[in-house]
Amino acid sequence: SFDNFDKTVSVAFLQTDAELSASQRERLGRAAATLERAAALTGLPALSLIATQARLDAFTKVKEEIDKMVVELGKQQKDEVGHRDWCVKELNENNRSTTEAYDVKDGLVAKIDDLEKTIDTLGKEINATTAAVAEMQEQMKRASENREGENADFQETVTDQRLTQMILQKAHDRMAQVYAMLQEEPKAGAPHIQTSGNATDPGNGPARFTKYEQHTGGSRVVSMLETVMADSQKMEDEAHRSEQDSQAAYENFMKDSNKSLRQYSETLVSLAEAKAAADASLAMTKEDLKSTFTELEGLNSALGDLKKSCDFVLKNFGARQEARAAEIEALREAKAILSGMASE
């Protein structure tokens, strides 16, 4: 730590003072011994050199160099404390920032997982809703085709029944007319001379008719026609009611189906908007995660530099401070011994 100090030790230490008292020489020896012990403990060449010069009686210059070395060692102590404090501060900040970045990373990873699940769910809902729309449209198409078929059957039934009724009505009217004619009594003929008939000549008198009887068979035919006509009319009426019911059911179905289609359409719009928002959020979150990884890489790189700069200081701080304090104490003790020589 003190290589620079070695360069400051002057060759002036070679100066000697032959006129020293025994007491002074004893003090000089003790000062040199103190410096040598400190040099042995610290491995600092400068202390060894000062000790050598002290034995050569250059105590005045030695005291000056001791003062310089004490100042230098004190500065090194202070600088090392500052460096240690800076290392602790920077390592703590790096650790805190790294922890925060990992928390952010974990949150982003979880968010990405949630967004991907949400997007998958929304996609499935969109597909299901689209399929429901297609099914609804197919049902509406089939309902329209069925309605057309039912209406065609209705039209055919009504036409057939009305034609039947028209034919039956004509037959009925004709039968009724014939039956009415048969119901009328025969009128008397013109007067003529009657001749009695005999065995060979029937004579020319009027024929003898039996009593006129009503034709009951004609009445039954007319009644049967009326019954068939009534049945035909009933069938037509039932066809009309069935057509009205089918048409009403069809209209209600189409009304409900169109309402459902509108709802499906609104749902699809909402789902599409939600999916688009989720897609955009996913893209941004992935970019944030990428930036977070970059930040973590930078923090890890900075941590590596900090360890290079701080590991030795932090691991050896106490020992180095104690050793340097011992050096300072030895220098001060040596100076005190040398200062005592000056007063003798």
Secondary structure, DSSP 8 states (H G I E B T S, - for coil): --HHHHHH--GGGG---S---HHHHHHHHHHHHHHHHHHHHH--HHHHHHHHHHHTT-HHHHHHHHHHHHHHHHHHHHHHHHHHHHHHHHHHHHHHHHHHHHHHHHHHHHHHHHHHHHHHHHHHHHHHHHHHHHHHHHHHHHHHHHHHHHHHHHHHHHHHHHHHHHHHHHHHHHHHHHHHHHTS--------------SS---SS----------HHHHHHHHHHHHHHHHHHHHHHHHHHHHHHHHHHHHHHHHHHHHHHHHHHHHHHHHHHHHHHHHHHHHHHHHHHHHHHHHHHHHHHHHHHHHHHHHHHHHHHHHHHHHHHHHHHHHHHHHHHHHHHHT-
